[in-house]
Every structure is written in C-alpha cells, then in structure tokens.
C-alpha cells in the first residue's frame, strides 16, 4: 500500500521532541508517511532518504532505526506510537 496521496492538509495532533536531530527527522518522515506525503518521501527506507543518509554519513545522529526509541506520553498514545514505529522501516 502506497502512502503517497494527493497533497491535502491534515491535522495529525502529534508533537515530536528529541535530543537527536537524525532520530527526529526519521520519525518525522514516518509521520509524514502515515498521513500522506510526496512520492519522493514515501519511497524506500527512511534511512535511505537523502538528507537522513547524509546526516548519518556526517555522524550527526543515530545511524539506524534500531537506535531510535519512540516513547508515548500516555496510554492513549500507544497505538499512534506503534504506527509510527511501523512506518520507520
């Protein structure tokens, strides 16, 4: 199933915070894929995205999805967290 949609405004009601810029960008890509994004952002693995791959080369942050921990702020957010984690691949 493709996550590419006709671009439209959505209100995901998600707040992202991290101490690692690469992890934050990777999770941001996952969220974009959940709610629809451009064809370029929807293709391939998250860490194959050009800006993320370059940041990893430069040693700016985490180097793999397995290095990222997505934490839900409360029990009501666990389902959303699980969806984000699924979209990180």
N, C-alpha and C positions, 0 to 999 in steps of 0.2 A: 504494500500500500504506500503510495507516494504521499509525502507530507507537503507537496507543492500545491498551493491553492491560488486562486485569483486573489491578489492582494486586497485585503479589507482590514478595517480597524477591528481590533479585538480588545477585550479588557480581561487579561489573564489574572489580575489580582495577585500577582506574585512579587515578592521583594527578594532580591538576591544580595548577599553580602559575603565577602571572603577576604582573607588576607593574601590570597594568591591570585594574581591577575589572570594567569592562564586558566586556572580552575574556574574562575568567574566567567571568562569568555566561553569556555567549553559548556558550562551549564547554561549560559545564555543562548548558545546555539541549540542546545537540547530543547529549551523552552520555545524558541522560535519554530523549531520543527514540530512541536506539539500543536501550535496554534496556526501554523501556516506561514510559509516564508517563500523566498525566491528559489528558483530552480537550483542556482549555484549553492545556496546554503543547505538545501535539502539533500544534496548528493554526497555520497561517500561517508566515511567515518568522520566523526567530529575532529579527531586529531589529525586528519588529512586536510582540514580547512587551511587554506594558505597562511592566514595570519596566525593561527594556532601552531601550525607546523614550524613556522619561522620563529615564533617565541620560544618554542621548545629547543630549537637549534641554538638560540642565544642564551639558553639557560635561565630564562626569566621566571619560570614557574614549574609546575608539575609536568611530568613527561608522559603521563598515560592516564587513561580513565581510571585505572585501578588505584591511582594515587589520590582520587577525589572522594571525599565523604560528603554526601548530601544529607543535611540534617533538617528534619521537620521541626517547626517551632511548637507544635502541639499535636495531639492525636488526630484532630480533624485534617491535618495537612499530610498525613502519612500516604494517602492514596496519590496525591499530587507528587510527593517526593518519589514514590515508586515509578510513576510515569516519567518523571524527569530522568531518573536513573536508566530506565529502558531506552530513552532517546539519546543517551550519551554514547551509544555504540556507533 
